[in-house]
Amino acid sequence: MQVIYDAHTDTLTIIFREVAIADSDEQSPGIIFDYDDQGDLVALEILDASRRITQPTQMMYQLVGYQVATKSKVPVPVGQLA
């Protein structure tokens, strides 16, 4: 997953999967959903992001139900740590 904020265009894009976009749908003014050829959501674009999002240049990312293994630094589901 990739999150991109473009200050020049004031656009926030969240890419869930890097695949070709087959269709786009403006769900509401300035909110665009991108779909692959199977109809799965692959990206979300928010126009005029600074007007719609409190702090478009900051992001907090949380993994719920995961913890980081101390040796490998790779997130693994809780209960699967050796």
C-alpha positions as CSV (number, residue, x, y, z in Angstrom):
1,M,0.0,0.0,0.0
2,Q,1.2,3.5,-0.8
3,V,0.0,6.9,0.3
4,I,0.9,10.0,-1.7
5,Y,0.1,13.6,-1.0
6,D,0.9,16.0,-3.8
7,A,1.0,19.5,-2.4
8,H,1.1,21.0,-5.9
9,T,-2.2,19.5,-6.9
10,D,-3.5,19.2,-3.3
11,T,-4.4,15.5,-4.0
12,L,-4.1,12.6,-1.6
13,T,-3.9,9.2,-3.3
14,I,-4.0,5.9,-1.5
15,I,-2.9,3.0,-3.7
16,F,-3.9,-0.4,-2.4
17,R,-2.5,-2.5,-5.3
18,E,-0.2,-1.5,-8.2
19,V,-2.2,-2.7,-11.1
20,A,-3.8,-1.2,-14.2
21,I,-6.8,0.9,-13.6
22,A,-9.8,-0.3,-15.7
23,D,-12.5,2.1,-14.3
24,S,-12.8,5.1,-12.1
25,D,-15.9,6.3,-10.3
26,E,-16.4,9.7,-8.6
27,Q,-18.3,8.5,-5.6
28,S,-19.0,12.1,-4.5
29,P,-17.5,15.4,-5.7
30,G,-13.7,15.1,-5.4
31,I,-13.6,11.5,-4.1
32,I,-12.5,9.1,-6.8
33,F,-12.4,5.3,-6.6
34,D,-10.2,3.4,-9.0
35,Y,-11.0,-0.3,-9.9
36,D,-9.1,-3.0,-11.7
37,D,-10.5,-5.2,-14.5
38,Q,-12.1,-7.5,-11.9
39,G,-14.0,-4.6,-10.3
40,D,-11.8,-4.6,-7.2
41,L,-11.0,-1.3,-5.6
42,V,-7.3,-0.6,-6.1
43,A,-6.9,3.1,-5.3
44,L,-8.7,6.1,-3.8
45,E,-8.0,9.7,-4.8
46,I,-9.1,12.7,-2.8
47,L,-9.1,16.1,-4.6
48,D,-8.7,19.4,-2.6
49,A,-7.3,17.2,0.2
50,S,-6.2,20.1,2.5
51,R,-9.9,21.2,2.6
52,R,-11.2,17.7,3.3
53,I,-8.5,16.3,5.6
54,T,-7.2,17.8,8.8
55,Q,-3.5,17.2,8.2
56,P,-2.9,15.8,4.7
57,T,0.9,15.9,5.3
58,Q,0.8,13.7,8.4
59,M,-0.3,10.1,8.7
60,M,-0.6,7.6,11.6
61,Y,-0.5,3.9,10.6
62,Q,-1.6,1.2,13.0
63,L,-1.5,-2.6,12.8
64,V,-4.2,-4.0,15.1
65,G,-3.6,-7.5,16.2
66,Y,0.0,-7.6,15.1
67,Q,3.2,-7.1,16.9
68,V,6.8,-6.8,15.7
69,A,9.1,-9.8,16.3
70,T,12.2,-8.4,18.0
71,K,14.8,-10.3,15.9
72,S,13.3,-10.0,12.4
73,K,11.5,-6.7,12.7
74,V,8.8,-8.2,10.5
75,P,5.2,-7.8,11.7
76,V,3.5,-11.1,12.4
77,P,0.0,-11.9,13.7
78,V,-0.2,-12.1,17.5
79,G,0.1,-15.7,18.7
80,Q,2.5,-16.7,15.8
81,L,5.7,-15.5,17.4
82,A,8.2,-18.4,18.1
